[in-house]
């Protein structure tokens, strides 16, 4: 015997916004290293974190580079067929 799902609970705007921020944060975390499968919002956040971080770690810079490349390939301003090598973290 299966039970019926609980009816949705009415939530305030603050609770919905907090839930959306949590989902966005998880999407950004999951996008690190697999930028090709990430949604646009996660790519933009990776790019923002990589460019605006106070102490830029090498992984943040590489992830921002891959996010920029993926956004460019999706939108047509970077040729997707060209072989692009991730930059050396010291050169970024």
C-alpha positions as CSV (number, residue, x, y, z in Angstrom):
1,X,0.0,0.0,0.0
2,X,1.4,3.4,-1.0
3,X,0.8,6.6,0.8
4,X,-0.3,9.7,-0.9
5,X,2.3,12.5,-1.0
6,X,1.8,15.3,1.6
7,X,0.0,18.3,0.2
8,X,2.4,21.3,-0.5
9,X,2.9,23.6,2.4
10,X,2.5,27.3,1.7
11,X,5.8,29.0,2.2
12,X,6.6,32.7,2.5
13,X,8.6,34.6,-0.1
14,X,11.6,34.6,2.2
15,X,11.5,30.8,2.6
16,X,11.1,30.3,-1.2
17,X,14.1,32.7,-1.9
18,X,16.2,30.9,0.7
19,X,15.4,27.5,-0.9
20,X,16.3,28.9,-4.4
21,X,19.6,30.2,-3.1
22,X,20.4,26.8,-1.6
23,X,19.5,25.1,-4.9
24,X,21.7,27.6,-6.8
25,X,24.6,27.0,-4.4
26,X,24.4,23.2,-4.9
27,X,24.3,23.7,-8.7
28,X,27.5,25.8,-8.5
29,X,29.2,23.3,-6.4
30,X,28.2,20.4,-8.7
31,X,29.3,22.4,-11.8
32,X,32.9,22.7,-10.7
33,X,34.8,20.4,-13.0
34,X,31.9,19.5,-15.2
35,X,31.1,22.9,-16.7
36,X,29.9,21.4,-20.0
37,X,26.8,20.0,-18.3
38,X,26.1,23.0,-16.0
39,X,23.2,25.4,-16.4
40,X,23.8,29.0,-17.4
41,X,23.1,30.4,-13.9
42,X,25.8,28.1,-12.4
43,X,28.3,29.0,-15.1
44,X,27.8,32.7,-14.4
45,X,28.2,32.2,-10.7
46,X,31.4,30.2,-11.3
47,X,32.7,33.0,-13.5
48,X,31.8,35.6,-10.9
49,X,33.4,33.7,-8.0
50,X,36.6,33.2,-10.1
51,X,36.9,36.8,-11.0
52,X,35.8,38.5,-7.8
53,X,37.4,36.2,-5.2
54,X,39.7,38.1,-2.7
55,X,42.2,35.3,-2.6
56,X,42.0,33.6,-6.0
57,X,42.9,29.9,-5.8
58,X,44.1,28.2,-8.9
59,X,41.0,25.9,-9.1
60,X,38.8,29.0,-9.0
61,X,40.6,30.6,-11.9
62,X,40.6,27.4,-14.0
63,X,36.9,26.8,-13.3
64,X,36.1,30.4,-14.2
65,X,38.1,29.9,-17.5
66,X,36.2,26.8,-18.3
67,X,32.9,28.5,-17.4
68,X,33.8,31.4,-19.8
69,X,34.7,29.0,-22.5
70,X,31.5,27.0,-22.1
71,X,29.3,30.1,-22.1
72,X,31.1,31.3,-25.3
73,X,30.6,28.0,-27.0
74,X,27.0,27.9,-26.2
75,X,26.4,31.4,-27.4
76,X,28.6,31.2,-30.5
77,X,31.3,33.7,-29.6
78,X,33.9,31.0,-29.1
79,X,34.3,28.3,-31.8
80,X,33.4,25.0,-30.2
81,X,35.5,23.0,-32.7
82,X,38.8,24.8,-31.7
83,X,40.9,22.9,-29.3
84,X,41.4,25.2,-26.2
85,X,43.8,24.3,-23.5
86,X,43.2,25.4,-20.0
87,X,45.7,28.1,-19.0
88,X,48.4,27.6,-16.6
89,X,47.2,29.1,-13.2
90,X,50.4,31.2,-13.0
91,X,49.5,32.8,-16.4
92,X,46.0,33.8,-15.5
